[in-house]
Amino acid sequence: MKFNNKYIFALLGAALLFGSCKKYLDQSPDMRAEINTVDKVAQLLVSAYPKNNYLAMAETYSDNVVDKGFGVGHVSEPFPTLYKWGDVPETGNNTPTEYWNACYAAINNANQALEAIAKNNFGSEINPYKGEALVARAYAHFMLVTFFAKEYSVGAANDAPGIPYITAPETTTLPQYTRGTVASVYELIQKDLEEGLPLLSSGTWKVPKYHFTPAAANAFASRFYLFKGDWDKVIAHANLVVPNGSYVNNQRPWNTTLANYTTAEFIAEVTKADKNYNILLQETYSTYQRSNVGGTTRYGFGTTIFSTIYNGVTVTGARFLNKGLRWSDNNYTSYTLNEYFYYTNAAAGIGFPYIMQPLFLAEEGLMNRAEAYIQKGNFAAGMDDLNTFASARIAGYNSTNHAVTLDKAKAFFNVVDDKDALLKTLLQFKQIGWMCEGMRWLDIVRHHLPVRHNFLATDGTETFETLSPTDNRRMFQIPKEAQIAGVALNPR
């Protein structure tokens, strides 16, 4: 079996494999290696994960950012257009097109691995890698349909156009694709996930945190079924992310170990692969830390968000401990992500910036389980999980003084419904807890939340615009190059 990446070129344009920084078609197919051993399949699957991230697009679309005003920070694309919920024509770093390309590149590599497995008699030794390929393929398609199609609505027909679900490497020039529906894409994701996850149990990996291990696959499953509204499956999979389903001492230790780190120690340690709270990590080519969270864009993490949300008082009556720092006037960083720089020419200072991005954290499983309990009406169990989350985030946490209760939640949000109060508490905890990490947009989509952005004129006049839950701009625009392969763009 030989590499054939024609479809990815036709569908996506000239996508890059950042591990080698070469275009797919730089080499003749006849010069490419045969994937004819278990070890070669395993090596190929290192590239079955998106090599770019969604951080800039997700954060700048969300309510985690503000217009800081004229003369504060750069106005380089894609941040101004993303902040205005516009279609980004650029294809460079931090753009939706780049993430689309990265996901389909990952899918292509997963499909190459699955094709090799089908054509060779590897025996049971291949099972974990087949499972990894299936789950990785499901994950990339899930992220694509989440960003580039209409949101999945529990109990609805979900018959809006989805995204092309690719299940095999292409062998023809300029193949044509259909988007299917959101519902059909979800069905295929679930099929891959349910087939792949059981195969992972006997797997061993040199660096497990860079692969879909059983823990990582269950974390993904808890997210997927949360979107589907299958609460029992959310709970079941969340219980398998950490040993015995206990998230105590399996979260990021904000108010203990991390609190004692210097800033330099914190940014060096928090995304390491030996941390139990990091479930799945991926090295992504990205300038996000310097451009957005690093505080240098006009449309980003500014004073308003830093003071009123990130450092705001929570339902517990206390603030969450964090390492957020001020770079300069109105420019802040959360420091949960760290840029690494790979020098291709150290003398000339030339190279590529990378971020080690946690695709799944242990505490996501905890919060997914909390929401599932709340949605099922098991408020006591939901509050237990919310309090477990808070216990790692509040300095000097005291289970009596800082406990989440129904009365506190209803009073804080001025609501009378128990479920509504607890869901608002959960969303508050997640927004603060994962500030600048791209997770807020997933909740905005799933809960059909409006997003309000401010706009400052040169004379200081401030206006506001709201992205409503029914606005088509909530779907990121599919790259125009995909029209070559018959993929229709999203309506505007």
Secondary structure, DSSP 8 states (H G I E B T S, - for coil): -----HHHHHHHSS-EETTTTEEGGGS-GGGS----SHHHHHHHHTTSS-SS-SHHHHHHHTTT-EE--TTSSB--TTHHHHHTT------STT-HHHHHHHHHHHHHHHHHHHHHHHHS--GGGGHHHHHHHHHHHHHHHHHHHHHHS----TTS---SB------S---SSS------BHHHHHHHHHHHHHHHGGGGGG---SSGGGS--HHHHHHHHHHHHHHHT-HHHHHHHHTTTSGGG--TT-S--TTTTGGGS-HHHHHHHTT-TT-TTEEEEEEEE--HIIIIITS-BSEES-HHHIIIIITSB-TTSSB-----EEEETTEEE--SS-EEEEEEETTTTEEEEEEEEEEEEHHHHHHHHHHHHHHHT-HHHHHHHHHHHHHTTSTT--TTTS---HHHHHHHHT---HHHHHHHHHHHHHHHHTTTTT-HHHHHHHTT--EEEEEE-TTS-EEEEEE-TT-GGGS----GGGGGGT------
